Every structure is written in structure tokens, then in C-alpha cells.
Amino acid sequence: MGVDTPLFIFSLIDEGFLLFLVVYFVITLSDLESDYLNARTCCEKLNYWVFPEMVPQAVLSVLLLFTGHWILFILYAPCTAWIVYRYVSKPSGNIGIFDPTEIHNRQQLKFLLKESLCKMGFHLIFFFVYLYMMIYTLIAGED
């Protein structure tokens, strides 16, 4: 068993966590849109999970870079860069990326919902890519 098999096993677990987290984001934002949650509660719940979303994604990007999987890194890094950019460029008066005073302004809720759905598709695709790569490295390692 080479270096690639544990990497893709970790990647699969990491993507599974990120996929569940994005589904949680979509459900929470949908609850806000349907008025099942108030804006403050919704934003507190989502902001709690922003950093735990960013760290595993950044770790996986760095692992792909250091293990020489350039194509996967080039495909995976833009989503990581987007999350880090959103975290770093939040306005200074906001409580986090998700701010209860601004979430209903200028169609921000629709944008955040679309962003979460795009991330869900991204993580779903990469979940199956890493599943394929894990199976491929396991089978190739038996020869």
C-alpha cells in the first residue's frame, strides 16, 4: 500500500464530512428562507461551522499539493481559495460570513443558498472522484 491509498481514504472521509456540512448549510438557509428560523439563530449556527469547513478543505488541498496530485489540486484549490477569501474579506462590523443584519439585504440569502448548492455539487463530484481513486489505488496496489 503506497502513499496514495491512505491519502484517498482520508480524502473520502474528509469529503464526506464536507458534504454533510454543506447539506446542513442548505437546510439551515432553507429554514431561514421559510421563516422557520430567525436570522440571528441561523447566522450563529452557520458561522459556528465556517472555520471547521475551511480547515479540512485547506488540509486536503495542501495534501494534494505535497503528494503531487497536480490535476486534483488545480481542480480542488479554487473552492478552498473561495472559502478562505470569503472568510478573510468579511466586513469588519459583521459577526461572521453570515450576518443577521445583512442576510435579507440585496438578495444575499438567494446568493448564499446558490453558493451552498454549488459547493454541494462540487463536494459530491469530488466524493465520487476520491472514491474512484481510492478503489483504483487499492486494486493497483494488489498487483
N, C-alpha and C positions, 0 to 999 in steps of 0.2 A: 504494500500500500504506500503510494507516494505522497507527496505534499498536497496534490490536487484533491484527493478524496476527502481528507478532513476539512479542507477549505470549502468544498462544495456541500459537505454535510452541515458545516457551520452556516454557510450562505443560505441553505434551505431553511434552517431553523430561524435565522435572522429575518429572512423574507416572510416567513410565516407570521412572526411577531409583528412585523411592519404592516403586513396585510390586515391582520386583526385590528391593529391600531387605527388604520385608515378607515376600516369599516365602522369602528367606534366613532371616528370623527364625522363620517357621513350620517350616522344615526343621530348623533347629538345635534348636528346642524339641521337635520330634518325636523327634529323635535322643536328646535327654536323656530324654524320656519312655520311649523304648525301650531305654535303657541302652547306647546306642552311644557316648555322650559322658559324661564325669563332669561334676558340677555346676560345678566351678571352671572347666574349659575352656569349657563352654557360656556361662557368665556373662561370662568375659573376651571371648569372641568377640562376644557381643551388646552388651555395654557399649561396646565399641570403636565400634560403629555407631550408638549413640543420638544423639550430637551431630551426626554427618553426616545423620541422619534429620531432626533438628529444624531445622537451618539452611535447607535447601531449602524445607521446608514453610512456615517463617516468612517467607522471602523471597517466596514465591508469594502468601501471604496479604497481605503489605504491597503487593505489586504490584497485586493485585486491588483493594485498598482505594484506592490512589492513582490507578488508571486509571478508577475509577468503576463497576466491575462489582459493584454492591452485593449483588445476589442471590447471585452466586457467592461473594462474600466472606462473607456471612452463613452460607452453607451449608458453606464450607470452614474457617472460623475455629474452630469448636468442636473439631475434631480437632487443630488446631495448639495450641489452648489446653490440651487434654488432655495432649498430649505435653510441653509446657512445664511444666504443673502436676506431672506425674509426675517430671520431672527436678528441679524445684525442691524438691519435698516428700519426696524420698527420705530415709530415716532417716540420721542423722549417722554411725552406725557401719558402714553398708553401703558396699561398694566401688563401687556404682552402682545403677542402677534394678534390675538383675538381680544378686542377691546369692546366692552359693552356699550360705550357711548357712540362708537362708530360702526358697529356691526350692521345696523339697518340703514346707514347712510350710503348713498351713491351705489346702490346695488352690490354692496360688499358681501352680503350674505349669499347672493347668487354666485358671485365670483369665488368665494370660499368653498361653496358646495361643488362648483365645477372643478376647482383645483383639487379637492379631495377625491372626486370621481376620477380625474386624470391620474392622480397618484395611485388610486386603487387599480386602475388598468395597468399602470407601469409595474406595480409590485406583483400583480397577478401574472403578467408576462414573464417577469424575471423569476418568479417562483417556479414556473414550469421550465425555464431555461436552466436554472440551477438543479432542478430535479433531473432533467435530461443529462446534464453534465455529471452529476453525481453517479447516476446509473452507468453512464459511459465510462467513467474512470474506474468504477468498481469492476465492470466487465473486462475492461482493457487491462486492469491490474492482475486478473486471474491468469492471463496468458503467460 
